[in-house]
């Protein structure tokens, strides 16, 4: 998620006074904090900001998948260790 976040941070700094920057900031905070975000807010975004939001969501989803797979791997390993003992 680092690439999209970095790109969004640059976008926000260059467009601090625009509503799109506020929406992107809210989306990032919601994903980071696990809180809700009203997807209808994305409708307010211009094309560039909307594409950035989609990239962020794509990277966030991939990162979550990887984390869940790692967690499952460790859980499976702990089960094997418990059964061996």
C-alpha positions, 0 to 999 in steps of 0.5 A: 500500500506504500506506493499508493499512499505516497502518491496520494500524500503528494496529491494532497500536498499539492491540492490541500484546498480541494475537496478531493484531497479531503476525501482521499485523506478520509479514505486513507484514515478509514483504511488505516484505522479500520473505520467506515467510509462512505463510498458515495464520497468517491463520486465527488472525486475528479478522474485523477483522484478517483484513480488514486483511490482505486489504486489505494483500495487495490493495494490495501486489499492485496496487503490484507490478503498477504497478511491473512495468508501469513497469519494462517501460515503461523496458525497452521504451524502452531497447530503442527507444533502443538500436535507434535508435543 
